[in-house]
Amino acid sequence: MADPVTIVGAGLAGSEAAWQLAERGIKVRLIEMRPNIKTPIHQSGDFAELVCSNSFKSLDSSSAAGCLKNELAVMGSQLIKWAIGSRVAAGKALAVDRERFASTVTAELEKHRNISIERREFTELNDLINSPTPSIIATGPLTSAALETVLGEALGSEYLSFFDAAAPIVEAGSLDMGRLFRQSRYSSEEEDYLNAPLDRQQYEALVDALVKGDRVIARDFENADLFQACQPVEELARKGIDTLRFGALKPVGLTDPHTGRRPWAVVQLRSENQANTAYNLVGFQTNLAFREQERIFRLIPGLENAQFARFGVMHRNTFIDAPRLLSPTLAWKSHPHIHFAGQLGGTEGYVEAIASGLLASLAVYAQIKGQALDPLPNTTLFGALIDYATNPKTKDYQPMHVNYGIIRSLPEGVKNKKQRYIEYASRSEQAIIGYREANGFLDWLADTDRSFLIGPATQEGKIQGPLSEAG
């Protein structure tokens, strides 16, 4: 291969991808616009800079966040190792010294003999399209305005979003199905929605809580006109006591089988996946603080003990419509040698971005080797996350954090949540090890030390794989 692989963006996804390819002996051209062109929230020009929390979430290997770290360790993620090396005390969570972490990533990539770095804004998408060499675009949620324009022209503006307007998602197993009923409006046969009926007192208490709830403070870059078109549920509640009852919570066409009457108001929940393991609160896009979402949305009948797979968010966030545009290996369907990774390509969260960068790099390496990359097993959280992001049946798509609400259900239901998560984690570990063993052509890097993990899925020792001679 004469030309280097181009990776645009040196955030978590791009940095992981660059290291994975470079260590396999592939020449990489890594393009990062910072610090020459700044964003509203980045503070430095370092690679993989963490701009929000410094936490990579739980290390408990039976939790969703810990389970995904376990899978990435098996697959040789380098950024997870650098994060461990930059760890600060945070109980059972993996929190890092953000400056040390970013400076480590930057220094290691800058000195790698197979990586050349260009500090500039990238807009030459047509060059990537016309080049036979694979490439990765991982410019993140704050992609530059110039590149947004180029992407919009190439992808179609309808496939590029500029603001999150995401409603919360709750785990099905945490809902009180005895208080909910299945029904679609004006249909006695279709049961596409779960419905939470509210009487007048319950509805007015919910509206009052929404109006009084603490909101996230918006930054200047979040206040554009487009944002104003996406009204948070709490803003609608402020318009009048009946606004929601004549909007997203309208009860028309629905009959509560418990009473035989139409409720005063109804909160509808729509399934997020084919397995019906997670549900979206329809019309509940919100700017409420996460703690307030837990408190207020648990006032809804049937959601008193709801577990949130994703909280609602509203902020500046460029991302593509991955289910319509990307393959299960994150390749652009129209130009399969170009891959997308990170939040721009369909995942949300630090570890999730690392995961997508790793997968994109493996897909590129497979193309270079003339091999077909197997899709990740959907019994792993990694595979379930990518399946959600690339499945054409995913509706009203928004990037999502990893959670057990999207993974394939266990053969036999396990009612105890803790035990269910342990079994998910155990099954996932076996599946990701099997994937590694079945795809030896990927020249897996390094051993897979998982001693940093906590919990029942942790195993002592290391799984060895063939080492690359590069690096």
Disulfide bonds with the S-S distance in Angstrom:
none
